[in-house]
Amino acid sequence: KLPATILVNIYSMLFSVPIGLALGIYAALKKNKWQDHFVSTGVMIFVSVPSYVYAFLIQYIFCFKLKWFPFLMQPCETLSDYLSWSTFVSLIPAILSLSFGTIAGFTRYTRAELTEVLTSEFMLLARTKGLTKSQATLRHALRNSMIPIITYMGPMIAGVLTGAFVVENIFTIPGMGLTFVNSISSR
């Protein structure tokens, strides 16, 4: 049961962390402009909705209406079956539903940390020393803001894992979440 749960969580984190970081950096660099307001509004919407609501919406739109993905995960007997293309395609709806909240969380946290670093005094010093805005951002701001963002990944992974329990049950992924929910139901 563990490989399916690990696979969904790894794919979800590999998908959501780069997108969340990129959107957070973009929103921080466009602070108080319409792009920042647009990203921040989207983040507030995606943070406030739980992952199982996304799971139902994705299942309805992409699996039922558009028929892009299968409803159920492909059955897997060996470890190589878990790493096959058909298994990956059948996991995409679950990965998307777990990723929306994670993307929003990373975007919000990255924007907050990077805007704090961009307004600090050492960034003003870097600019007065002759660095361009992009050089100062890449060399100093991103490096200093990544320390708290990397420490934020630990609790985020735990949050994705607990959200995966419900999403696995919705998409009938034979992982730890389905076993966990069945054990609660059968006492």
N, C-alpha and C positions, 0 to 999 in steps of 0.2 A: 504493500500500500504506500510505502514511503516514496518510491521513485516518482509516482504521479504527482504527489504533493510538492516534492522538491522541484520537479520540472516546471510545474505551473508557476511556482514562486520565482524561480530563477528567470524564466522567460519574462515574467511580469516586471521584475526589477531591471533586467537588461533593456526592456522597452521603455520603462518609465523614467529611470534616472537620467539618461541623456536628454530626453525631451524636457523634463522638468528643469534641469539645470540650464538648458538653452533658453527656455521661456523666462526663467528667473533672471538670467543675465540680460536678456533683451529688455525686460520690463525695468530693470534697474538702470540700464543705460538710457532709456527713454523716460526717466522719472518725470511724473506730473504732465505727461503729454497724452494724447488720445490713445496711443498704443499701450501705455502703461495702464490707463483706466480700463481699456478693453480686456487686457490680460488679467488684471486684478478682479474685474467683474466675473470673468470666466472661472477664475480660481475660486472665488467665493461660491459660485454655483456648484462647481465640482467637489468642493470640500464638504459642502453641507448635505449632499445626497449620498447615502450609503451604497456600498458596492453591489449589494444584492438587487437594488433598484436598477442599476446599470445592467446587471446580469439579465433581468427580465426584459428590459428594453432591447438589449443587443440580441437576445434570443428571439424576441418577436420580430425585430426588423431584419436582421441579417440571416437568421436561420429559417424563420417561417415565411416572411413576406418575400425577401429577395432570394432565398435558398442558396446563399453563397457558401454556407458552412453547414456541416451535419449537426443534428441535435445532440448526438451522443459522441463521446470519445471513442476512437477506434480501440477494439480490444487488444491488449498487449500481453504477450506470454513471456518474452525475453527482454533483456535490457536493450537490445538493438531495435526491438519494436517500439520502445519509448522514444528512440531518437530518429524514427522514420519521418518522412515528409507528411504522410497521411495523418500521423498522430499530431504533428505540429499544426497542421491545418485544422484538425478537430479541436485543438486547444485554443485557437485564436480568439473565439468569443469569450472564453473564461479569462484569458490574458488581458483582453481589452477592458473587461468589466473590473478587474482588479487594478488595472493601471490608471484609470481616470483619477481616483482619489490620491494615488501616490504621485502622479504628475502634478496635481494641484498642490499637494503638500510641499514637494520639492521646489516648485515654482515660488510659492509664497515665502518659504524659508530662505531660498537663494536670493530673492529680491531684497528681503529685509537685511540680510547679512551684507550683501554687496553695496546697497545704498548707504549703509552705515560706514563701510570702509571707504567708499568713494568720497564721503564728506569729511573724512578725518584729516588731521593736519599733515600727516606724512604724505598724503596724496598731493596736497598743495605744495609741499616741498619738492616732490618729484616733478611736478609740472614747472616749478620755478627753476629747477636745475636744467630744464631744456627738453624733457621728454614730452612727446606728443600725448594726447589723451589716450589713444589706443595703446601706446607703449606703456604708459603708467598703469592703465587698467590691466593689461596682460601680465606685466612684470610684478606689480605690487598688489593691486586690489584683488585680483582673482586668487592669487597665492594666499593672501591673508584671510580671505573670506571662506576658503575651502576647508579650513580646519574645523570650524563648527558644523559645516555642512556634512563632512565625512562622519563626524560623531552623531549626527542626526540619522544616519543610515541604519544604525542598530535598532532603535525603537521603530523605525519605519518598516524594517524587515519583519519584526514581530507583529506589527499591525497588519501587514499584508498576509502573514501566515494565518492570523485569526480570521481575517476576512475571507481567506481561501476556504475555510471550513464550510461556510454557507454557499459560496459560489460553486464549490465542488459538488455540493448536494443538488444545486439547481441544474448544473450541466451533467450530472451523474458521472463525474470523474471518479474512478475507483481509487481514491486516495485516502489519506488519514481523516479528512473532513467528513467524507461519507461514512466511514467507520465510526467516527466520533458521534455524529448525529444519530446513527442507527443504535449505538450503545445507549444513548440517552433515551431514545424512544422505547427500547426494549428493557430498560432498567437493569 
